[in-house]
């Protein structure tokens, strides 16, 4: 049709200006002139005229309230059961009992009719009848399952009515049992043939459409009414008579007969079984359950929203009155014996048996016709909605009236099959299908009313949720009262169909009431939801992602890791003009929601708009979630430094890097999922620019400002999901790496939160059945020396036992000799060429490495000690993870080692002790890790870590430690200890930050008594590579007086990796509001690589001149890049068959994002740590997530 068509009335012609008559009153021309005018109608007008005419003709052919609803409902309700079974029911339960059951049946019908009227008058009703009403209200699952069950019930009802019609004919004209004449042959085959003829006639009539159906209905209703009214007329006008052969005693209207028939009198049925109320109600109720006949014609009604309520209610009143008249006059004119024995009593006591026969034929013929038409239209509606696979052919309709020809043919075939089934079984199943439809309709109305949906404003007002709920209960009880076994079978069929539709049908945009109910309940309980207790902690993940195609496996992985918690896909649209991007925002919101359904994940979508990526990420994190459901872990993808290097360090497009997406070209090249099916988000705009500073700024905001738990993902394009058919991996590996940070000379913090979060996430992932079945959970930790392996294994085992985590535990030690990076960096020993080349390429620009190499190669003989010591602390690049620009580089201890060695012109680290406080993690221990050198140092230091008045303080989290005042200064100290919180080892009274005076009375500060000092030990005459011994050697042999290190100013340090054994864990003895499990100090020292010297009392032996001993640095002395190289090789060697690795994410110093070089160095450290590992998730925690409390 032309797009510029103008709609006009169908009985007018729109002339072009050239051909318009001069006089508007001139009559229309005929013949050629008229034809010419018609041919010159403007383009598109003719099509509009024809379309309008067709619409008007179709509207005129549709049915009204009387012929479309009232007549079909009356004919379907006044069923053949009235003629065949009312006399028997009346004889068993009496007039009062039958009236009571009739009222109960009509009460169920009335309640359901009120619900049908309310739902149908709330909007446009299309074809499908009860199925359409239920599906558009309760959703496709309920509607599809109930609709198919209702269709099968109508098919069975069609076959049963066809058999009933044939039985009426055979009873009167059968060759054996005919009472009027004996002309028709009788047998099962003949009866099947007669029933098939009835079905064929009804099917042919159905092909001619609703017009012929309406005309036939009106005629049949007239015959039925005459036949029904003949029953009270016979009781009034006929004289009493008896017929002993048929056990008939007709008394006419008689008070005595009425009183005899008033009360129940149960007797055995023809099969010898005594009747009861339930069985009789099961016979009576189907005779009243035809109220959906009018609703089934909804597609053929002119105004279904008005016709269905009116026609159905009027028919209920009419049929109830008719049944009441029949019951009363039969009970007042027929004796009890006749009612018990004569099943055809109505015809035998009527003044014209042929009128009763005509009534029986009319109602059974109409019910057969109605069953075919209603069932076919229901099947057509089901097929058009596409709820079941293979139903598409049944959606076809004729071009003229949209008659369901194909559906009619299938309905006819199925009805032919039902003719072979036992009638009693068919009747019971039919009753169940109608009652289940009643139940679903009342449930739909109840749900709509209780959901308080503003758009539920039906024009029919005579209902409430009380009536609808009463209908639900009445229908459900009636189902099991009539036939419990059949009801149970129908429920099982319904559940099977429900699941079939749920898992095979695509989502429908029908706006089912379940969404309104869910909204109502979610709003109510969200208002009650508060921050959950730690024992109910679960991951609530916000995954920031740009390109879902590149991050598809990461999206699926996070869906598995959420453990029934909140999962949000976050996306940032960067724009300077919100107004111009609003259309793009709506488009992307819809696309991301479709993506969630497409991926079959349980996630929400949060798309934010901001002028920069940083502000967009901040807004997403702050505003995501609602009430007590907010993200507690933010997952981002790893920035791709390969792309950064290729672009020369300039700006890069988001589509090319892994920033916020998890993957990029550096992870295997190109699009790893390019060959897969099109995703809903493929058409969305890719964001244009992100810089390395923006990326680090986002991470810094998350870690330090917002103090969120953060996970950085790398390599997830290589992830082997459990759903994949082929698996080359076997494990999920957890590598929780210990870190320490010194906030002041006396305050240490550990990463207990991060350590346990890694264990928690791994354990959660292992609870997912598919992951647990495919992969084995392992916990991998390391120490530096073999002597610490046993202690570490015991402590980690106890921690896992306390947390109820079942996993394989592996403890590795670095000094084993199989790690090339460790041997080359620490000892200078030859390593595999590949590892040696890797070390040299990574550390080529590191000053500390160059000078260590020079020292080892003997190239520093002429270096001046003073120049070395006077170097600026900023000359060497320290750890990328130091916090604050004023922090001294971690390799300061290495500088001192190298400087002293150069001054002495020898390759020795023997003069190391006076720098013990500045060597970092390995030389100054937490109280739980005292070594021999610590003991000797404590001899000259009265204020040791356990000095009297020492105070230990717990802060909230490691994130709090990162926000310590930047003016403080210190050196890197300590190893893991404490509770995962900063530990105040000693508070100098002059230090206002940690003074005991300021901490007295604080509930989180606990004072510990000072333990007795260890015994004084004498130096051994044997060469000892211990600090104090070496210091004495230097002073005696070389005459070099090493000045005492001045007390450093208080300065905090960034978290640093350490290879020390994990501290002991302990559970709180009493239930408190704080943590229930923590790291504790151990009074016994860990085993060291070298045995401590044995000291004996008495005078010191004479000093013996010994050659200097080379002292190699330990893992804890190395700057971050050196540590990362060693850890990376350790993980690569031991996690080759691992699907995904969890490890620790170091935090950057505050303000790192301000300098591009510092951002690159920080990311370079992460890259070195994870290079070649495979899918790895680096985790950093700011909150405690585990507990041992019940």
C-alpha positions, 0 to 999 in steps of 0.5 A: 500500500502506498505510504502517502495514502489518505484514509476517506469514507469507503462510499466516497470517491476522491477526485483529482482537481482536474476532473472534479465536477463544476457543480458539487450537486451534479449527480455521479456519472455512470458508464464510461465517465464513472469508470474514468473518474474511478481510474483517476483516483489519487494513489493509495486512495483505492486501497484505503477504500477497499480496506475500509469496506472489508473492515466494515463487512467483517465488523458486521459479520461479528456476533453480539451479546445474545447470539455470541455469548448468551445462546452458546452458554445456555446451550452448553450449560443445559447439557444432555446430562439434564435429560439422562442423569437428573432423575437419578441424582434427584432420587439419590439425594432428594430435592433439598440435597440436589438443590444444595449441590446445584447452588454449590455448583453455581456458586463456583460458576458465579465466582468464576464468571465474576472473575472472567467478567473483570478480566475481560472488561479490562482491555481488548480481548482477542481470539482464544477465549479462556486461554487468551484471558489467562495467558495475558494475565498469568503469563505464557507458562500458565496460559500455555499449559492451561490453554492446552489442557483446556483444548484437550478437554474441549476435544474430549467433550466434543467426542463425548457429546457425539457419543451421547447424541448417538446413544439418544438415537439408539435408545429410541430407534435401535434395532435391539433397545429402541423404544420408539422404533427398532430400525437402526443396527446396534453394535460398537462399530455401528455406533462409532460410525454414527458418531463419526457422521455427527462429527463430520456434519459438525465439522462441515458446519464449522467451515462456514464460519460463525454466521452459520454457527450463530443461526444454528445456535438460535434454532437449537436453543429454541428447540431446547427451551421447548423441550425443557419447558415441557417437563414442568408442563407435563407435571402440571397437566398430565394425569397420574399413571403407572407403567410396571414394565418400566417401573414408572409411577407418575403422580402428577403434582402431589404434596405427598410425592414432594415430601417423600422426595425431599430428603436423601435416600442413597441406594446402590447404583446399577453396578452395586456401588452405593452412591455418596455426595462426592460421586453425585456432585461429580455427575451434577457439576459438569452439567453446569460448567459450560460458562466458557462457551461465550468466552471461547467465541471472543474472537468473533464478538464485536465487543467482547469486553461488554458481551462476555460479562453480560451474556455469561451472567444472564445465561447463568441466571437463566439456566439456574432458573431452568434447572430449579424448575425441572428439579422441583416439578420432577420431585413433586410428580415422580415417585422415588422408586421410579427415580431410582430405577428409570434412567430415562424417566424424563422422557417416560413421564413427558406428554411428548417423548419426541420433544424430549428427544429433540431437546437431547439431540439439540443440546448434544449436537450444539455441544459437539459443534461448540466443542469443535469450534471453541477447541479449534480457535483455542488451538489457533491462538496457541499456535499464533503465540508460538508457545509450543514447537511444531504448532505453527501450521495451526495458526493459519486462518481463512482470508475471509473470516480467519476461520481455523481450518487446519486447527479444525481438521486436527480437532476432528481427528483427535475427536475421532480418537476419543470416540474409542475411549470409555465414557466414564474416564472421558467425563472425569477428565473433562470435569478436571479440565474445566475446573482447572480453567476455573482455578486459573481464571480466578487466580488471574483475577486475584493476582491482578487485584492484589498486585494493585496495578494502576492499569487494572481498572475493569469496567465490570465492578461487581467483584473483589479479591475476596470473590476471586480468592473464594473462586480459587479455593472453591475450584481447587477443592471441587477438583479433588472432591469430584475425583482425586485421582483424575485431579492429581493426574491433571495437575501432573500434566499441567506441571509438565506443560508448564515446564515445557513452555518455560524452557522452550518458549521465547520470552513474551512481552505480555506484561503478565501479573507475576511481574507486578506481584514480584515488584510488590513483594520486592519493594516491601522486602527491600525496605526491610533489608539491611546490611547483612551480617558477615556470616551471610556475606555473599559476593555482590558483583559489579562487572564493569564491561565495555565489549561483551563479546570480548568479555563473554567468558568473564561475564559467565564466570562472574555469574557462576561466582555470585553465589545467589547474590547481586550481579550487575553488568555495568557500562559507561557511555562517555559523552559531553552532550547528554541530550544528544546521547539519550537515544543511544542510552535507551538503545544500549539499555534495551540491548544490555537487558536482551543480552542478559536473557540471551546469555541466560545469566541472572544479572541486572544492567546499569548503564551510566552516562558521564563526561569521562570514564572516571566519573562514569565508573564512580557513578556506577559504583555509587548508584548501582543497587538498591537499599541493602542490595549493593555491590561489594566487589567490583570486577574490571578487566586488565589494561592492555599494555601491549596496545599501549606500547604499540600506540606509543603511549598515546590515547587508545580506543576502548574497543582495542584495549581490555580496560573495563572489558577484561580482554583485548588484542594483546590476549591472543589477537583479534576478536576471540569470538568473531565467528559466533552468533550475533549478540544483542549488543553488537550494534551498540556504540563503542566508546572512543578513548581511555588512557592509562591514567584514567584506568589507574584513576578508576582503580585508585578510586575503587581501592583507596577512596571508595574502599571497595573490594576489587578484582582485576581479571586477565586472560579470560578469553582462554578460560575453559568453562565447565560447559565446554565439551573438551577440558584440558585443565583440572584445577582451580588454584588459589594463590593468596600471597601475604603482604605487609605495610608499616603505617609508623615505626610501630604499626603493621597491617596485614592483608588478612582480608584479602587473604581470606577473600581469595579463599572465600571466592574460590570456595564459592566457585567450587560450590557451583555444581558444574565447576565442582564436577569439572575442577578440583580446588587447590590452595597454593602458598609459598615460603622461602626456605624448606625449614618453614614448609611444615609450619606453613602447612600446619597453619594454613591447614588450621585456617582452612579447617576453621573456615570449613573450606575443603581443598588440596593444600600445596606449600612450595618453597622458593629456595628449592633450586628449581626456580630460575628467576629466584636463583638468578636474582637472589644468588646470581646462579645460572638459570634457564636461558628463557628465564634469565632472558625474561629477568634481564628484559624486565629488570633492564631499566631497574637501577638496583638490578644494574648495581647488583649485577655490577657488584656481582661482576666485580665492576664496582671496586672504585665506587665511593661509599660516600657517593653511594650513601648520599644518593637521592632516595628517588634515584632507584625505582622502588615498588610500584605499590608504595603508597605516597610519593614520599615513601622511601624505595623498598630497595633502600636496604639493597643500596646500603648493602651494595654501598658498604660492599663498595666502600670495603672493596670486597664482594661481601654483604657482611656489614649489613646489620646497621641497616637492619631497620631499613631492609624491609620485610626480611630483617625486622620481624613481627613479634611472632617471627623473632629470629636470632638477629632479632634477639641480639638486636633486642639486647641493645634496644630496651623498647622492643616489640613487647616492651611494657606498655606496648599497645596493639591496635586493630583498624577496620581494614587494610583500606583504612591503612591506606588512608593514614596521614601522608605526612607520616614517614617510616621504613618497610618493616615486618612480616604478617601478623596480627588480625589483618589489621594494623598492629601497634608494636610500640608507641613512643610517648612522643608520637601523637599518632600512637601514644598510649595516652591517646589510646587509653580507654579505646575499646579497640586497643588492648594493652599487652604485658611485656614478656621477659627478655631473652637470655644474652647469647655469646657470639660463636667463634665459628663464622656466622652470617648474622647481623651483629656478628658481621658488624663486629667483624667489620669494626674489628678487622677494618677499623670501620666504625659504622654509625648507629642508624638514627631513629627514622621519622614515622612514615607509612609504607605500602603493602609488600609481598612477603614469603614469611610463613603465615601467622597462626589464626585464632578464634575469639573466645567470646562472641563479639560484634567484631571479627570471629577469626584473626591472625595472632602473634606466635611466641615461638620463632619460626625456623630459619634457614640457618640455625641460631648460634648457641650462647653460653654464660661466662666470659666471651671467647677471644675474637677470631679473625674470619673472612667475610661472608657473602650475605645474599638478599632474601625474597623479602628484600627485593623490590616489587618487580623482582618479587613478581618475576619470582612469583610469576614463575612459581605460579606458571610452573605449578599451575599449568593445568589450572583453569583459573587462578585467584591471587592477590592484587597489590594496591597502588600509592595514592596519587599514582594516576597523576603521573603517566609513568607511575601508572605504567609502572604500576600496571607493568608490575601487574603484567609481570605478575600474571604474564603467561599464567592464563585466566587470573583474577587478582583480588584486593579486599577492604572488608572481612568476609569470613567468620566462624560464628554460628 
